Each structure stands twice: as structure tokens, then as C-alpha cells.
Amino acid sequence: EVIQVAEKLGAGVAKALLGRAALPDDLPFVTGSIGLLGTNPSWEMMSNCDTLLMIGSGFPYSEFLPEEGQARGVQIDIDGRQVSMRYPMEVNLIGDSATTLQALLPHLKQKSDRSWREHIEKSVAQWWEVLEERAMTDADPVNPQRVFWELSPKLPDNCILTSDSGSAANW
């Protein structure tokens, strides 16, 4: 449902830490993490968006969201206590995310201007180049980013890796 909404609206998708598994990072419009360990494309998208759709997120760092008044806000959450808590939303929808998005999709208009989406995808592609460059930097004894860069494509689908918190979670 999130992919369908993003496709229809020509939008990008940033993910809070607990939502990292919601969509794969290799979709060209997924900007990656938002927040303290966030990506440049996520920061750029939040800094320049005109609409914010938050789906099932209690993301606690409002300083990484658009400035108040910059974007129109819509939030979907199963818990009504979570809505409009971090950003002043115009519309709060209380319910299961998938069910609510399914009900919302027929009411969304297909965006024909794809320039916003194209900008996001270009930013994401450039970010992946930055990450590869960082991973390929020589280090002694080893560059930990290189380990994850090389390991990732060799892992089977639906593989789960765990790590301590902090930078390792990002790599």
C-alpha cells in the first residue's frame, strides 16, 4: 500500500528506525532512514516537501520533520494518542495502516508531474554512490562499512542480521 501511494503521488519514502523493514532500501524512491542516523536524501526531502504523510510512526525527533507551516500534514495511526504529536496535521486518520491506505488510495489523484520524484531518485542514486565510496575507503585493520557493503548482496532474501545500536545498525 505504501508503494502504491508513493507511485500514485510521485512521492519519496523516508523510514524511521522501527520502520526500516517496511520497504526495501533498493527502491529508487526510498530515501532511507530519517533522524540522527538518517540519510542526506531523507533530510533533503523533509526540508523541501510540501506534504507530509506519516504512517504508523511515533518518530520522536520533530527537528528532522519539515518546519511547521512548510508542509500540509496527514497522519495514519492505529493509536489516536500518537496523531499530531510531532507535527501539526490537517488530517488524522485513526486505523490500521494497510486498511486505511487501501481505503484512501481510490481518492488520491495520479500526479502527472514527476519532477519531485525524479529529484528524489537522483538524490538517492547519488547517496548510494557516497555510501559505496565510504565503504571502499582503505582502513587498518578493516573498514566496517566495507564488510556490510560486500556482505549485503551475498545474503539470502529475508535474512535477518542483528547488531548493537548506533552506527553498526546503519551499516
Sequence and secondary structure as in RCSB ss.txt:
>XXXX:A:sequence
EVIQVAEKLGAGVAKALLGRAALPDDLPFVTGSIGLLGTNPSWEMMSNCDTLLMIGSGFPYSEFLPEEGQARGVQ
IDIDGRQVSMRYPMEVNLIGDSATTLQALLPHLKQKSDRSWREHIEKSVAQWWEVLEERAMTDADPVNPQRVFWE
LSPKLPDNCILTSDSGSAANW
>XXXX:A:secstr
 HHHHHHHHT  EEE GGGTTTS TTSTTEEEE STT  HHHHHHHHH SEEEEES     GGGS  TTTSEEEE
EESSGGGTTSSS  SEEEES HHHHHHHHGGGS      HHHHHHHHHHHHHHHHHHHHHTS  SS  HHHHHHH
HGGGS TT      SSHHHH 
